[in-house]
Amino acid sequence: MNTVAKALRLRIEELLKEKGMSRYRLAMNCGITHSTLKNIMNETVADSLLSTVILIAYGFGMSVSEFLDSPLFAEDRLDI
């Protein structure tokens, strides 16, 4: 079972690899600081604000539903 923070990190890693994108480029694309993305990737934040998740999805050029459309976010697989 994943925490929300872990599922978010795993999905970002998955999409970075799929799109051949660096963390720095993603931070620039979504308009968040590199340190915010670093904190998300290090799971040092208990929960990310929805606005940040929306910006990350936009940084990948996708809708929030496309971003969240992953088995990683299935409610029965998350420890909420």
C-alpha positions in Angstrom: 0.0 0.0 0.0 1.3 3.5 -0.9 0.9 6.8 0.8 -0.4 9.6 -1.3 3.1 11.2 -1.2 4.7 8.0 -2.4 2.2 7.5 -5.2 2.7 11.1 -6.3 6.5 10.6 -6.4 6.2 7.3 -8.3 3.9 8.8 -10.9 6.2 11.8 -11.4 9.2 9.4 -11.8 7.2 7.3 -14.3 6.2 10.3 -16.4 9.7 11.9 -16.2 11.1 8.7 -17.7 8.3 8.2 -20.2 8.8 11.8 -21.5 12.5 12.0 -21.2 12.2 15.0 -19.0 14.4 16.2 -16.1 13.1 17.3 -12.7 14.4 20.7 -13.4 12.5 21.0 -16.7 9.3 19.8 -15.0 9.7 22.4 -12.3 10.2 25.1 -14.9 7.2 23.8 -17.0 4.8 23.9 -14.1 6.0 27.0 -12.5 7.0 25.6 -9.1 10.3 25.9 -7.5 12.9 23.2 -7.8 12.9 22.9 -4.0 9.2 22.2 -4.0 9.6 19.4 -6.5 12.6 18.1 -4.6 10.5 18.0 -1.4 7.8 16.1 -3.2 10.3 13.7 -4.7 11.9 13.1 -1.3 8.5 12.6 0.3 9.3 15.2 2.9 5.9 16.7 2.6 3.0 14.7 4.2 0.6 15.9 1.5 0.9 18.1 -1.6 -1.6 20.8 -2.2 -4.0 20.1 -5.1 -2.8 23.3 -6.8 0.7 21.9 -6.9 -0.5 18.6 -8.4 -2.5 20.6 -11.0 0.7 22.6 -11.9 2.7 19.3 -12.2 0.0 17.8 -14.5 0.1 21.0 -16.6 3.9 20.8 -16.6 3.6 17.4 -18.3 1.1 18.9 -20.8 -1.7 16.8 -19.5 -5.0 17.2 -17.6 -5.2 16.3 -13.9 -7.3 13.3 -14.8 -4.7 12.0 -17.2 -2.1 12.5 -14.5 -4.1 10.7 -11.9 -5.2 7.9 -14.3 -2.8 5.4 -12.9 -3.3 2.3 -10.7 -0.9 4.0 -8.3 -3.8 6.3 -7.2 -6.4 3.6 -6.8 -8.1 4.3 -3.4 -7.8 0.7 -2.4 -4.0 0.9 -2.9 -3.4 4.1 -0.9 -3.0 4.5 2.8 -4.9 7.7 3.3 
